[in-house]
Amino acid sequence: MFDILMFLFESYFNAGSYPNHDKLSLKLSAAGFENEEIHRALDWLTGLKQLNRDDYPATINDSGSRCYSDIEIDRIGLEARRFLLFWEQSKMITPVEREMILDRAVALGRNNLTLDKVKLIALMVLWNQSDDLDPMIIEELITPVEPGRFH
């Protein structure tokens, strides 16, 4: 599914968004993606489209440290959680954006997501929420993690 997400970003970033699900399904199938993966990706994208900043309490931006639930710890690797903390403390993402990223990461249903995968999820969340993504943020999120490199 991550190949589909990267394909979407690379193919449709300049257009501002990707096509509706019917057209997208046809394009993904023509690009050689498996039907099962396409359906999982489309379900995930539906959840992404439903994310709304206003659905999160305003007080989240004034809260202290974020404690992760057991399922979040299982689903999101330690390096990825550290990356999210660093980005939040550096004001690269807001606490609400962090929560949106966590929502989409947990929604995948996969354990121990690597930093590269969480960065791609973050890219999709930020792209979905913002009309104007900073090129430096995009570069950081699409650049594969080098061994020994934290952020």
N, C-alpha and C positions, 0 to 999 in steps of 0.2 A: 503494500500500500504506500510505502514511503516513496517508491519510484513514481507512483501516480501523483503524489503531492508535489514532488519536484518538477515533474512534467507540467503540471498545471501552472506552477509559479513561472517556470521558464517560458511557457507558451502564452500565458495570458497576463503577465504582470504589466506590460506596456498598455494593454487594453483596459486595465483597471479592474476587471473581474472576469471570471470564467462564464461560459454560456450556461443556459438552463440545463437541468439534469438529462433531459432527453438528447439534446445535441451533444452534451458532454459525454454521455455514455457511448454514443456512436463514434465520436472522435477518439475516445480512449480505446474502444474496440478496434478501430482502424489502425491505431498506433501499436496494437499487438498485446494489449493488456488482457488478462483473463477476466471472464465475466464475474466470477466470485470476488475477485479483488476490486473490480469496478463497483460492484454493489456495496461492498464494505466501505469503499472510499466515498461513494455518494451519500451513504448513511452518515458517515463521519462529517462530511461537508454540510449536511443538513443541520446537524448539531452545531457546527461552527457558525452557520448563518443565523442561528437562533440566539447566539450570545449577544447580550446587550449590556452595556456599562450600567444602565439605569437599574438593572436587576440586582445589582450588588449594593449593599448598604454603604452610604457615604462614609461612615465611621471606619470602614476598612482601611482608608488612606491614613488614618491617624493611629492605627493599632501598632502594637509592638512587634515582637518576633512572631513568625509563623511556625506553628507546630503542625507537623504532618501526621495525618492519620495512618493507620497500619496499611491500608490499601494503597495510599499514595507512596509510602515507603517501599512497598512491594513493587509498584508499577514504575517508579521513577528512580533511576540509579542515583547514588550519592553524588557523583560528579555533576550530574544534571541539576540536582537540588542545590548544590553549591553555586553553580552557574547562575541559576535563577536568583539566589540570594545576592550574589555579587551585582547582577544587573539591576536588581531592585534598589540596592544600596547606592549604586552609581546613578540612579535616576534614569536608567535606560528604559525601564518599564515601571509602570505604576503597580501598586498592590492589586488593583482590579485586573490589570492585564496579566499579572502572575496567576491570579485565580482562574482566569480564562484559559491560560496555557495548561494549568493543572487539570482543569475540567476536560480539555481535549486529550491530554495525555492519558488520564485515567479511562476515558471513554474508549480508548483503543483495546483495552482488555488484555494488554501484554505486560508481562513482568520485566522489571529491570531495564527499562528503556535507557539507551545510551545517550550521552550528551549530544551527539550528532542528530539523533532522532528527535530529541526534545528541542533542539535548536530549529529543526525544520517545522515542528509543531508551532514554536514561537513565531517563526516567520509567517506561517499561514494565519495565525491569530492576529498578528499585527497588521498584516496585509488586509485582512478582512475588516479591521477596525479603523484603519487609517487611509486617508486619500493620498497622503504624501509621506512615504517612508524615507527616512534618511539613508542615502547610499552606504554610509559607513555601517549602519545597523544591518542592512542587507548583506554586505560583504562579510561581516562577522558571523552572521547566521548561516550563510551558505558555504563558508570555508570549512572543510573537514578539520576535525581536531587532530592536532599532531600529538604523538605520545609525549607526555611530560608537560604539555601546554595546557594551562587551566582555562584561560579566557582570551 
